[in-house]
Amino acid sequence: MSNVPKEAIEVIAQSIGISNLSPDVALALTPDVEYRVREIMQEAIKCMRHSRRTILTTDDVDSALKLRNVEPIYGFASGDPLRSKRAAGHRDLFYIDDKDVEFKDVIEAPLPKAPFDVSVAAHWLAIEGVQPAIPENAPVEALAVYSDVKKSEYKEDGLPVDVKLPVKHVLSKELQLYFEKITGLTQRSSSTLFKEALMSLATDSGLHPLVPYFTCFVADEVTRNLNNCLYLFALMRLVRSLLQNPHIHVEPYLHQLMPSVITCLVAKRLGNRYTDNHWELRNFTANLVSSICKRFGHVYHNLQPRLTRTLLHAFLDPNKALPQHYGAIQGLAALGPNVVRLLILPNLDSYMQLLEPEMIYEKQKNEIKRHEAWRVYGALLCAAGQCMHDRLKMFHSLLSRPAHLVWKRNGKIATTMTDKRKASTDT
């Protein structure tokens, strides 16, 4: 039984002027019509495959008709889909709605603009990961306005202009696999492979295309895993390895990395248990902040002032928790003794009035709170001692050991020379 209905044969016969075609003849013609159509379509598929395409087009059908010495279908190609309408009074009859075009409208239509001469022009797609705002590069706002569906704009003359969105960032299979392996090992930071991965991040070249992906990964994971102290520590070690790599330019991505780093320094709660060593995480992050300021302070002149302002606000805010004060003190102390002398020491008296009641058992019964207060007190002692040591280094005679020591003991005078192992005594 043929797949071509006999009604289709009758409709085609009526379109060419044969109105008295009997049903038996139409039924007999359907197998031959199906065979001819299959033959043409097989040839069209061959043309499509030879053209290295996977979508069959009308050009393939025309080529198949030419191979069979059949007159090709006349018309023009269109990118718009053909819209068929149902014929009135017929349930299975459809036709293509072709609009009639007046020659007068075609003649009076404005001529299209002349095409430009073929030329080659060079421009920057990106400079150190930042796309320059030039006419050749589509603006970033176009991504929000235009979706994946192809849309068009209209100029003042009414002609449509297609807006091409920027090309997506394409990574090689090797870089994609490398990124997946590194992110997977970060979640298992206790393994030895993670240490080797950190060494690879700190030394390997050719990893610059992955910097924005690692930046987004760190930002997302820090936000989602504030209750996992070990994972946060692994993320900060990953950031340190990226900063240590001399082949990577991290400057354009510092504004995305710094919020995550500051969060691990002055967050109210890091970890989900009392036994989590978030103090070590804050110490590590403070040293990381110091290294960032030393390396990129000459590039971004407002980097350290903004950091010190944020840390000082966290240190002087009495509503902040004691672990937040500890992180702020450690961060300010890591920035150098001058920061301690100018920002911490002038506020030390007023801050100790708030800290001392938290350290005394009679006034603070909560053992965890007392432990946190003593931690903050120890951080203040270290910061003040660091500042004093820096000031004492100006007087080398106070820090160096004297060359000749004399003391009296049990009625005897002992003299010690630095270049001798034994002391000479005299009664």
Salt bridges, closest charged atoms under 4 A:
ASP32 OD1 - ARG36 NE 3.75
GLU34 OE2 - ARG38 NH2 3.07
GLU39 OE1 - ARG36 NH1 3.70
GLU39 OE2 - ARG68 NH1 3.24
GLU43 OE2 - ARG68 NH2 2.91
ASP60 OD1 - ARG53 NH2 2.68
ASP92 OD1 - ARG91 NE 3.75
ASP97 OD2 - LYS85 NZ 2.96
ASP157 OD2 - LYS113 NZ 3.61
ASP162 OD2 - LYS150 NZ 3.63
GLU221 OE2 - ARG224 NH1 3.95
ASP276 OD1 - ARG273 NH2 3.33
ASP390 OD1 - LYS393 NZ 3.93
